[in-house]
Amino acid sequence: MIQKFLLCRIPRLLPMRRYSINDDSLPSNQFNHIDEQFKRIPKEDRNKATFNNAVAMFQHNRMRATGHVEFLNTAVKYLKEFNLHKDLDTYKNLLNVFPKGPLIPTNVFQKMFQHFPLQQHCCVNILDTMEWHGVHPDKEIHDIVANAFGEWNFATRKIKRMLYWMPKLRYTNKYLDRRDVENKKLDDTQLARIALKMMCRDPGTSLTYLKVNQENSEDGDSTVSWIVSAQSPLQRKLIAQLRETPILYVDGPNLVYVMEKRVKYFILSGPPEEKDYNDFIEKRDIYDVTNIRKKFFELHDDFNELNVHQQADQTILGLAVFEHESEAMSLSWINHLSEKNPKLKEATVLFRIKKNELNVNDDDENEYGEKKEKWKSAFKGY
């Protein structure tokens, strides 16, 4: 009886058909990587509809409840190429790929340990991408995650923390009001004003918008360009207190981010304050009343403190954003500032303009992709 029982428990091996790469009976997408579902979409057609079609095609063609971790990790990498990294509905569509029910822990031991860790880490990766790009979740996303992984699981706790903290921390940046930028189509001058207002923390700073005529050396035609300048009365006072024939610098372009938008700005700076305010000052006799008027009613240099414009390495005398980064625009800006700062006419201004930047072209990326495919085909037989 025992022998018959053992014989009955031996699994039967079913005959398997061997496919070759050149076999016509093999489905064409059998050996395609998950990346091919997104790579084969042309760049001009990469939008929300085509991305959702790729997700729907994966769910329709999936025969078993496996493979969703690999697909979702790949789909998250292509969100930015499809310009969907800020879209809440796309994240809901991705989280709906997780099967409902099988991933929920059913006993105490499954709740104690991390149940289905790869799936939960994949879900947390999607939620981290949302948080990194500033996409605020809603109650529906919480319900999607809870239906997939249970009410108090590793991934569900992540979405609960996001629902609690992200609304509280949304407007905590005291230098930038997000409501001035979110869901608004701002032109370059408006972005320049917001960026300068964000950087200039002196409450007396005034913003000036001016237009400059630029002559093209090749055609001889003139074009109108704009400059947005920022300077405060305290900075004008610092310019007036400079020694004779000072040396000033115009540095740029430097980068500042207004949320995801880049703004290039220029700095007019001077030498730092020569006096070291950390030096030890000898103790004065507080009972000495020989010259009480000078002691209480006259200004003393010892009590003057550094202001916000006097940094350790330089003194910032002005900020500006140009439409076109060039020395001609910088010179026009200095001429504009010299109208209210006569000391600038005597100063020696050195222009330190950055001209060479490192840009990665799409052609280089395509060339690297072609070389990568050649390497794959060369080593396919090994």
C-alpha positions as a Markdown table, in Angstrom:
| # | Residue | x | y | z |
|---|---|---|---|---|
| 1 | Met | 0.0 | 0.0 | 0.0 |
| 2 | Ile | 2.8 | 2.3 | 0.8 |
| 3 | Gln | 4.5 | 1.7 | -2.5 |
| 4 | Lys | 1.2 | 2.3 | -4.4 |
| 5 | Phe | 0.8 | 5.6 | -2.5 |
| 6 | Leu | 4.3 | 6.7 | -3.3 |
| 7 | Leu | 3.8 | 5.9 | -6.9 |
| 8 | Cys | 0.6 | 7.9 | -7.0 |
| 9 | Arg | 2.4 | 10.9 | -5.6 |
| 10 | Ile | 5.1 | 11.0 | -8.3 |
| 11 | Pro | 4.3 | 14.0 | -10.6 |
| 12 | Arg | 4.0 | 13.3 | -14.3 |
| 13 | Leu | 6.3 | 15.1 | -16.6 |
| 14 | Leu | 4.5 | 16.7 | -19.5 |
| 15 | Pro | 6.2 | 16.9 | -22.8 |
| 16 | Met | 7.5 | 20.5 | -23.4 |
| 17 | Arg | 8.0 | 22.0 | -26.8 |
| 18 | Arg | 11.4 | 23.7 | -27.4 |
| 19 | Tyr | 11.2 | 27.0 | -29.2 |
| 20 | Ser | 14.0 | 28.6 | -31.1 |
| 21 | Ile | 14.5 | 32.3 | -31.6 |
| 22 | Asn | 13.8 | 32.1 | -35.3 |
| 23 | Asp | 10.6 | 29.9 | -34.8 |
| 24 | Asp | 7.6 | 31.5 | -36.6 |
| 25 | Ser | 5.2 | 29.7 | -34.2 |
| 26 | Leu | 6.6 | 31.7 | -31.2 |
| 27 | Pro | 4.7 | 34.8 | -30.3 |
| 28 | Ser | 6.5 | 38.0 | -31.4 |
| 29 | Asn | 6.5 | 39.6 | -27.9 |
| 30 | Gln | 7.7 | 36.5 | -26.0 |
| 31 | Phe | 11.3 | 37.7 | -25.8 |
| 32 | Asn | 10.6 | 41.4 | -25.6 |
| 33 | His | 11.6 | 43.1 | -22.4 |
| 34 | Ile | 9.0 | 45.2 | -20.5 |
| 35 | Asp | 10.9 | 48.3 | -21.6 |
| 36 | Glu | 9.9 | 47.6 | -25.2 |
| 37 | Gln | 6.2 | 48.4 | -24.3 |
| 38 | Phe | 7.3 | 52.0 | -23.6 |
| 39 | Lys | 10.3 | 52.3 | -25.9 |
| 40 | Arg | 8.4 | 51.5 | -29.1 |
| 41 | Ile | 6.1 | 54.4 | -28.5 |
| 42 | Pro | 7.4 | 57.4 | -30.6 |
| 43 | Lys | 8.5 | 60.4 | -28.6 |
| 44 | Glu | 5.9 | 62.7 | -30.2 |
| 45 | Asp | 3.1 | 60.2 | -29.1 |
| 46 | Arg | 4.2 | 59.8 | -25.5 |
| 47 | Asn | 1.3 | 61.2 | -23.5 |
| 48 | Lys | -1.2 | 60.1 | -20.9 |
| 49 | Ala | -3.4 | 58.1 | -23.4 |
| 50 | Thr | -0.5 | 55.9 | -24.7 |
| 51 | Phe | 0.9 | 55.3 | -21.2 |
| 52 | Asn | -2.5 | 54.2 | -20.0 |
| 53 | Asn | -2.9 | 51.9 | -23.0 |
| 54 | Ala | 0.4 | 50.3 | -22.1 |
| 55 | Val | -0.8 | 49.6 | -18.6 |
| 56 | Ala | -4.1 | 48.3 | -19.8 |
| 57 | Met | -2.4 | 46.0 | -22.3 |
| 58 | Phe | -0.2 | 44.6 | -19.6 |
| 59 | Gln | -3.3 | 43.9 | -17.4 |
| 60 | His | -5.1 | 42.3 | -20.3 |
| 61 | Asn | -2.3 | 40.1 | -21.5 |
| 62 | Arg | -1.3 | 38.9 | -18.0 |
| 63 | Met | -2.3 | 35.3 | -17.6 |
| 64 | Arg | -1.1 | 34.9 | -13.9 |
| 65 | Ala | -0.9 | 37.2 | -11.0 |
| 66 | Thr | 2.8 | 37.7 | -11.4 |
| 67 | Gly | 5.1 | 40.2 | -13.2 |
| 68 | His | 3.4 | 43.3 | -11.9 |
| 69 | Val | 6.5 | 44.3 | -9.7 |
| 70 | Glu | 8.8 | 44.3 | -12.8 |
| 71 | Phe | 6.2 | 46.1 | -14.9 |
| 72 | Leu | 5.6 | 48.8 | -12.3 |
| 73 | Asn | 9.2 | 49.4 | -11.5 |
| 74 | Thr | 9.8 | 49.9 | -15.3 |
| 75 | Ala | 6.7 | 52.1 | -15.7 |
| 76 | Val | 7.8 | 54.5 | -12.9 |
| 77 | Lys | 11.1 | 55.1 | -14.8 |
| 78 | Tyr | 9.2 | 56.3 | -17.8 |
| 79 | Leu | 6.8 | 58.7 | -16.0 |
| 80 | Lys | 9.0 | 61.7 | -16.7 |
| 81 | Glu | 9.4 | 60.9 | -20.4 |
| 82 | Phe | 5.6 | 60.8 | -20.8 |
| 83 | Asn | 5.3 | 64.0 | -18.7 |
| 84 | Leu | 3.1 | 62.3 | -16.2 |
| 85 | His | 5.2 | 62.6 | -13.1 |
| 86 | Lys | 2.8 | 65.2 | -11.7 |
| 87 | Asp | -0.4 | 63.5 | -12.7 |
| 88 | Leu | -2.4 | 61.9 | -9.8 |
| 89 | Asp | -4.6 | 59.8 | -12.0 |
| 90 | Thr | -1.6 | 58.0 | -13.5 |
| 91 | Tyr | -0.4 | 57.0 | -10.0 |
| 92 | Lys | -3.8 | 55.6 | -9.2 |
| 93 | Asn | -3.8 | 53.7 | -12.5 |
| 94 | Leu | -0.4 | 52.2 | -11.6 |
| 95 | Leu | -1.4 | 51.2 | -8.0 |
| 96 | Asn | -4.5 | 49.5 | -9.4 |
| 97 | Val | -2.2 | 47.0 | -11.1 |
| 98 | Phe | -1.6 | 45.2 | -7.8 |
| 99 | Pro | -4.0 | 42.3 | -7.3 |
| 100 | Lys | -6.7 | 42.8 | -4.7 |
| 101 | Gly | -6.8 | 40.1 | -2.0 |
| 102 | Pro | -3.8 | 37.7 | -2.4 |
| 103 | Leu | -1.4 | 40.2 | -0.8 |
| 104 | Ile | -3.4 | 40.9 | 2.4 |
| 105 | Pro | -2.0 | 39.0 | 5.5 |
| 106 | Thr | -4.5 | 36.6 | 6.9 |
| 107 | Asn | -2.9 | 35.4 | 10.2 |
| 108 | Val | -0.8 | 36.8 | 13.0 |
| 109 | Phe | 2.6 | 35.6 | 11.7 |
| 110 | Gln | 2.1 | 37.2 | 8.3 |
| 111 | Lys | 1.2 | 40.5 | 10.1 |
| 112 | Met | 4.3 | 40.3 | 12.3 |
| 113 | Phe | 6.6 | 39.9 | 9.3 |
| 114 | Gln | 6.6 | 41.8 | 6.1 |
| 115 | His | 4.1 | 39.9 | 3.9 |
| 116 | Phe | 5.1 | 40.0 | 0.2 |
| 117 | Pro | 8.1 | 42.3 | 0.6 |
| 118 | Leu | 8.9 | 42.8 | -3.1 |
| 119 | Gln | 5.3 | 44.0 | -3.8 |
| 120 | Gln | 5.3 | 46.3 | -0.8 |
| 121 | His | 8.6 | 47.8 | -1.6 |
| 122 | Cys | 7.4 | 48.4 | -5.2 |
| 123 | Cys | 4.3 | 50.2 | -3.8 |
| 124 | Val | 6.5 | 52.3 | -1.5 |
| 125 | Asn | 8.7 | 53.2 | -4.5 |
| 126 | Ile | 5.7 | 54.5 | -6.4 |
| 127 | Leu | 4.5 | 56.5 | -3.3 |
| 128 | Asp | 8.1 | 57.9 | -2.9 |
| 129 | Thr | 8.0 | 59.1 | -6.5 |
| 130 | Met | 4.8 | 60.9 | -5.8 |
| 131 | Glu | 6.2 | 62.5 | -2.8 |
| 132 | Trp | 9.4 | 63.5 | -4.6 |
| 133 | His | 7.5 | 65.3 | -7.3 |
| 134 | Gly | 5.1 | 67.0 | -4.9 |
| 135 | Val | 2.0 | 65.1 | -5.9 |
| 136 | His | -0.5 | 65.1 | -2.9 |
| 137 | Pro | -2.5 | 61.9 | -2.4 |
| 138 | Asp | -6.2 | 61.7 | -1.7 |
| 139 | Lys | -8.4 | 59.2 | 0.1 |
| 140 | Glu | -8.9 | 57.2 | -3.1 |
| 141 | Ile | -5.2 | 56.3 | -3.2 |
| 142 | His | -5.3 | 55.2 | 0.4 |
| 143 | Asp | -8.3 | 52.9 | -0.4 |
| 144 | Ile | -6.4 | 51.4 | -3.4 |
| 145 | Val | -3.4 | 50.6 | -1.3 |
| 146 | Ala | -5.5 | 49.3 | 1.6 |
| 147 | Asn | -7.5 | 47.0 | -0.7 |
| 148 | Ala | -4.2 | 45.6 | -2.1 |
| 149 | Phe | -2.1 | 45.2 | 1.1 |
| 150 | Gly | -4.4 | 45.4 | 4.1 |
| 151 | Glu | -5.3 | 48.2 | 6.5 |
| 152 | Trp | -2.1 | 48.3 | 8.7 |
| 153 | Asn | 0.7 | 47.0 | 6.5 |
| 154 | Phe | 4.1 | 48.5 | 5.5 |
| 155 | Ala | 2.9 | 50.1 | 2.3 |
| 156 | Thr | -0.4 | 51.3 | 3.9 |
| 157 | Arg | 1.4 | 53.0 | 6.8 |
| 158 | Lys | 3.4 | 54.9 | 4.2 |
| 159 | Ile | 0.3 | 56.3 | 2.5 |
| 160 | Lys | -1.2 | 57.2 | 5.9 |
| 161 | Arg | 1.9 | 59.2 | 6.8 |
| 162 | Met | 1.7 | 61.0 | 3.4 |
| 163 | Leu | -1.9 | 61.9 | 3.9 |
| 164 | Tyr | -1.1 | 63.3 | 7.4 |
| 165 | Trp | 2.1 | 65.2 | 6.7 |
| 166 | Met | 2.0 | 66.4 | 3.1 |
| 167 | Pro | -0.9 | 68.8 | 3.6 |
| 168 | Lys | 0.7 | 70.2 | 6.7 |
| 169 | Leu | 4.0 | 70.8 | 5.1 |
| 170 | Arg | 2.7 | 72.1 | 1.8 |
| 171 | Tyr | 3.0 | 75.8 | 2.5 |
| 172 | Thr | 5.8 | 75.8 | 5.0 |
| 173 | Asn | 8.4 | 77.4 | 2.7 |
| 174 | Lys | 8.6 | 80.9 | 4.0 |
| 175 | Tyr | 10.6 | 82.1 | 1.0 |
| 176 | Leu | 8.2 | 80.9 | -1.8 |
| 177 | Asp | 4.4 | 80.9 | -1.9 |
| 178 | Arg | 3.5 | 77.8 | -3.9 |
| 179 | Arg | 0.1 | 79.4 | -4.8 |
| 180 | Asp | 1.9 | 81.9 | -7.0 |
| 181 | Val | 3.4 | 79.1 | -9.2 |
| 182 | Glu | 1.1 | 76.1 | -9.0 |
| 183 | Asn | -1.3 | 75.5 | -11.9 |
| 184 | Lys | -0.3 | 78.8 | -13.5 |
| 185 | Lys | 1.2 | 79.5 | -16.9 |
| 186 | Leu | 3.9 | 82.1 | -16.0 |
| 187 | Asp | 6.1 | 83.8 | -18.5 |
| 188 | Asp | 9.8 | 84.4 | -18.0 |
| 189 | Thr | 9.4 | 87.9 | -16.5 |
| 190 | Gln | 6.9 | 86.7 | -13.9 |
| 191 | Leu | 9.2 | 83.8 | -13.0 |
| 192 | Ala | 12.1 | 86.2 | -12.7 |
| 193 | Arg | 10.1 | 88.4 | -10.3 |
| 194 | Ile | 9.2 | 85.4 | -8.2 |
| 195 | Ala | 12.8 | 84.2 | -8.1 |
| 196 | Leu | 14.3 | 87.6 | -7.2 |
| 197 | Lys | 11.6 | 88.1 | -4.5 |
| 198 | Met | 12.4 | 84.6 | -3.1 |
| 199 | Met | 16.2 | 85.4 | -2.9 |
| 200 | Cys | 16.1 | 89.0 | -1.8 |
| 201 | Arg | 15.1 | 88.8 | 1.9 |
| 202 | Asp | 15.5 | 92.5 | 2.5 |
| 203 | Pro | 11.9 | 93.9 | 2.9 |
| 204 | Gly | 12.9 | 97.1 | 1.3 |
| 205 | Thr | 14.0 | 95.5 | -2.0 |
| 206 | Ser | 12.4 | 97.0 | -5.1 |
| 207 | Leu | 12.1 | 95.2 | -8.4 |
| 208 | Thr | 12.6 | 97.1 | -11.6 |
| 209 | Tyr | 11.6 | 96.0 | -15.1 |
| 210 | Leu | 13.4 | 97.6 | -18.1 |
| 211 | Lys | 13.8 | 97.0 | -21.8 |
| 212 | Val | 17.1 | 97.2 | -23.6 |
| 213 | Asn | 17.8 | 97.5 | -27.3 |
| 214 | Gln | 20.5 | 95.0 | -28.5 |
| 215 | Glu | 22.2 | 95.2 | -31.8 |
| 216 | Asn | 23.1 | 92.0 | -33.6 |
| 217 | Ser | 26.6 | 92.0 | -34.9 |
| 218 | Glu | 25.8 | 89.8 | -37.9 |
| 219 | Asp | 22.6 | 91.3 | -39.2 |
| 220 | Gly | 22.9 | 94.7 | -37.8 |
| 221 | Asp | 19.3 | 94.6 | -36.6 |
| 222 | Ser | 18.3 | 95.6 | -33.1 |
| 223 | Thr | 16.2 | 93.4 | -30.8 |
| 224 | Val | 14.5 | 94.4 | -27.6 |
| 225 | Ser | 15.4 | 92.4 | -24.5 |
| 226 | Trp | 14.3 | 92.7 | -20.9 |
| 227 | Ile | 16.0 | 92.9 | -17.5 |
| 228 | Val | 14.5 | 92.4 | -14.1 |
| 229 | Ser | 16.6 | 94.1 | -11.4 |
| 230 | Ala | 16.4 | 93.9 | -7.7 |
| 231 | Gln | 18.1 | 96.3 | -5.2 |
| 232 | Ser | 17.3 | 97.7 | -1.8 |
| 233 | Pro | 18.1 | 101.1 | -0.2 |
| 234 | Leu | 20.5 | 99.2 | 2.2 |
| 235 | Gln | 22.5 | 98.0 | -0.8 |
| 236 | Arg | 22.6 | 101.5 | -2.3 |
| 237 | Lys | 24.0 | 102.6 | 1.1 |
| 238 | Leu | 26.7 | 100.0 | 1.0 |
| 239 | Ile | 27.7 | 101.1 | -2.5 |
| 240 | Ala | 27.9 | 104.7 | -1.3 |
| 241 | Gln | 30.2 | 103.6 | 1.5 |
| 242 | Leu | 32.7 | 101.9 | -0.8 |
| 243 | Arg | 36.2 | 103.2 | -0.9 |
| 244 | Glu | 37.2 | 105.2 | -4.0 |
| 245 | Thr | 37.7 | 103.3 | -7.3 |
| 246 | Pro | 36.4 | 100.0 | -5.9 |
| 247 | Ile | 36.5 | 96.8 | -7.8 |
| 248 | Leu | 33.1 | 95.1 | -8.3 |
| 249 | Tyr | 32.2 | 91.9 | -10.0 |
| 250 | Val | 29.2 | 90.7 | -12.1 |
| 251 | Asp | 29.0 | 86.9 | -11.7 |
| 252 | Gly | 26.6 | 84.6 | -13.6 |
| 253 | Pro | 24.6 | 83.0 | -14.8 |
| 254 | Asn | 23.7 | 81.1 | -11.6 |
| 255 | Leu | 20.8 | 78.8 | -11.2 |
| 256 | Val | 17.9 | 78.9 | -8.8 |
| 257 | Tyr | 14.8 | 76.7 | -8.9 |
| 258 | Val | 11.3 | 78.0 | -8.6 |
| 259 | Met | 9.8 | 74.6 | -7.8 |
| 260 | Glu | 10.6 | 72.7 | -11.0 |
| 261 | Lys | 11.4 | 75.7 | -13.2 |
| 262 | Arg | 14.9 | 77.0 | -13.6 |
| 263 | Val | 15.8 | 80.7 | -13.5 |
| 264 | Lys | 19.3 | 82.1 | -14.3 |
| 265 | Tyr | 20.3 | 85.2 | -12.4 |
| 266 | Phe | 23.3 | 87.5 | -12.1 |
| 267 | Ile | 25.0 | 89.0 | -9.0 |
| 268 | Leu | 26.7 | 92.3 | -8.5 |
| 269 | Ser | 29.1 | 91.9 | -5.7 |
| 270 | Gly | 31.9 | 93.7 | -3.9 |
| 271 | Pro | 34.7 | 92.9 | -1.5 |
| 272 | Pro | 33.6 | 91.5 | 1.9 |
| 273 | Glu | 33.7 | 93.6 | 5.0 |
| 274 | Glu | 37.3 | 93.9 | 6.2 |
| 275 | Lys | 36.4 | 94.2 | 9.9 |
| 276 | Asp | 36.1 | 91.0 | 11.8 |
| 277 | Tyr | 33.2 | 91.2 | 14.2 |
| 278 | Asn | 34.3 | 88.1 | 16.0 |
| 279 | Asp | 37.5 | 89.8 | 17.4 |
| 280 | Phe | 37.7 | 90.2 | 21.1 |
| 281 | Ile | 36.9 | 93.7 | 22.4 |
| 282 | Glu | 38.4 | 94.8 | 25.7 |
| 283 | Lys | 36.0 | 95.1 | 28.6 |
| 284 | Arg | 34.9 | 98.7 | 29.2 |
| 285 | Asp | 34.4 | 100.2 | 32.6 |
| 286 | Ile | 30.6 | 100.6 | 32.8 |
| 287 | Tyr | 31.0 | 103.1 | 35.7 |
| 288 | Asp | 33.2 | 105.5 | 33.7 |
| 289 | Val | 31.1 | 108.6 | 33.2 |
| 290 | Thr | 33.8 | 111.0 | 31.9 |
| 291 | Asn | 32.3 | 111.2 | 28.4 |
| 292 | Ile | 28.7 | 110.1 | 28.9 |
| 293 | Arg | 27.3 | 111.9 | 25.8 |
| 294 | Lys | 29.7 | 110.1 | 23.4 |
| 295 | Lys | 28.9 | 106.8 | 25.2 |
| 296 | Phe | 25.2 | 106.9 | 24.8 |
| 297 | Phe | 24.2 | 109.4 | 22.1 |
| 298 | Glu | 26.8 | 108.9 | 19.4 |
| 299 | Leu | 27.2 | 105.9 | 17.0 |
| 300 | His | 30.0 | 103.5 | 17.6 |
| 301 | Asp | 31.5 | 101.3 | 15.0 |
| 302 | Asp | 31.9 | 98.5 | 17.6 |
| 303 | Phe | 28.2 | 98.0 | 17.8 |
| 304 | Asn | 27.5 | 97.9 | 14.1 |
| 305 | Glu | 26.5 | 94.4 | 13.0 |
| 306 | Leu | 26.6 | 92.8 | 9.6 |
| 307 | Asn | 23.4 | 92.9 | 7.6 |
| 308 | Val | 21.9 | 90.3 | 5.3 |
| 309 | His | 23.8 | 91.5 | 2.3 |
| 310 | Gln | 27.3 | 91.3 | 3.9 |
| 311 | Gln | 28.4 | 87.7 | 3.5 |
| 312 | Ala | 31.6 | 86.2 | 4.6 |
| 313 | Asp | 33.1 | 86.0 | 1.1 |
| 314 | Gln | 31.4 | 88.9 | -0.6 |
| 315 | Thr | 29.0 | 91.8 | -0.3 |
| 316 | Ile | 25.9 | 91.4 | -2.5 |
| 317 | Leu | 25.0 | 94.8 | -4.1 |
| 318 | Gly | 22.3 | 93.7 | -6.5 |
| 319 | Leu | 20.6 | 90.9 | -8.3 |
| 320 | Ala | 19.1 | 90.6 | -11.8 |
| 321 | Val | 17.6 | 88.2 | -14.3 |
| 322 | Phe | 18.4 | 88.8 | -18.1 |
| 323 | Glu | 16.5 | 87.5 | -21.1 |
| 324 | His | 19.8 | 86.7 | -22.8 |
| 325 | Glu | 23.0 | 86.0 | -20.9 |
| 326 | Ser | 25.7 | 88.2 | -22.3 |
| 327 | Glu | 28.2 | 90.9 | -21.4 |
| 328 | Ala | 26.1 | 93.5 | -23.3 |
| 329 | Met | 23.1 | 92.8 | -21.0 |
| 330 | Ser | 25.3 | 93.0 | -18.0 |
| 331 | Leu | 26.7 | 96.4 | -19.1 |
| 332 | Ser | 23.2 | 97.7 | -19.6 |
| 333 | Trp | 22.3 | 96.5 | -16.1 |
| 334 | Ile | 25.2 | 98.4 | -14.6 |
| 335 | Asn | 24.3 | 101.5 | -16.5 |
| 336 | His | 20.8 | 101.2 | -15.1 |
| 337 | Leu | 22.1 | 100.8 | -11.6 |
| 338 | Ser | 24.4 | 103.8 | -11.9 |
| 339 | Glu | 21.5 | 106.1 | -12.3 |
| 340 | Lys | 20.7 | 105.7 | -8.6 |
| 341 | Asn | 24.2 | 104.8 | -7.5 |
| 342 | Pro | 26.7 | 107.4 | -8.8 |
| 343 | Lys | 29.6 | 105.6 | -7.1 |
| 344 | Leu | 29.3 | 102.9 | -9.7 |
| 345 | Lys | 30.6 | 105.3 | -12.4 |
| 346 | Glu | 33.9 | 105.4 | -10.6 |
| 347 | Ala | 34.1 | 101.7 | -9.9 |
| 348 | Thr | 35.9 | 99.1 | -12.0 |
| 349 | Val | 33.5 | 96.4 | -12.9 |
| 350 | Leu | 34.8 | 93.0 | -13.9 |
| 351 | Phe | 32.4 | 90.7 | -15.8 |
| 352 | Arg | 32.8 | 87.0 | -15.0 |
| 353 | Ile | 30.3 | 85.4 | -17.4 |
| 354 | Lys | 30.0 | 81.7 | -17.7 |
| 355 | Lys | 29.7 | 80.8 | -21.4 |
| 356 | Asn | 30.4 | 77.0 | -21.6 |
| 357 | Glu | 27.9 | 74.6 | -20.2 |
| 358 | Leu | 27.7 | 70.8 | -20.3 |
| 359 | Asn | 24.6 | 69.7 | -22.1 |
| 360 | Val | 23.6 | 66.1 | -22.8 |
| 361 | Asn | 22.0 | 65.8 | -26.2 |
| 362 | Asp | 19.4 | 63.3 | -27.2 |
| 363 | Asp | 21.6 | 62.1 | -30.1 |
| 364 | Asp | 24.2 | 61.0 | -27.6 |
| 365 | Glu | 21.7 | 59.0 | -25.7 |
| 366 | Asn | 20.4 | 57.4 | -28.8 |
| 367 | Glu | 23.9 | 56.5 | -29.9 |
| 368 | Tyr | 24.5 | 54.9 | -26.5 |
| 369 | Gly | 21.3 | 52.9 | -26.9 |
| 370 | Glu | 22.3 | 51.6 | -30.3 |
| 371 | Lys | 25.7 | 50.5 | -29.0 |
| 372 | Lys | 24.0 | 48.8 | -26.1 |
| 373 | Glu | 21.8 | 46.8 | -28.5 |
| 374 | Lys | 24.8 | 45.8 | -30.5 |
| 375 | Trp | 26.5 | 44.5 | -27.4 |
| 376 | Lys | 23.4 | 42.5 | -26.5 |
| 377 | Ser | 23.2 | 40.9 | -29.9 |
| 378 | Ala | 26.9 | 40.2 | -29.9 |
| 379 | Phe | 26.8 | 38.3 | -26.6 |
| 380 | Lys | 23.4 | 36.6 | -27.2 |
| 381 | Gly | 25.0 | 33.3 | -28.1 |
| 382 | Tyr | 27.1 | 33.0 | -25.0 |
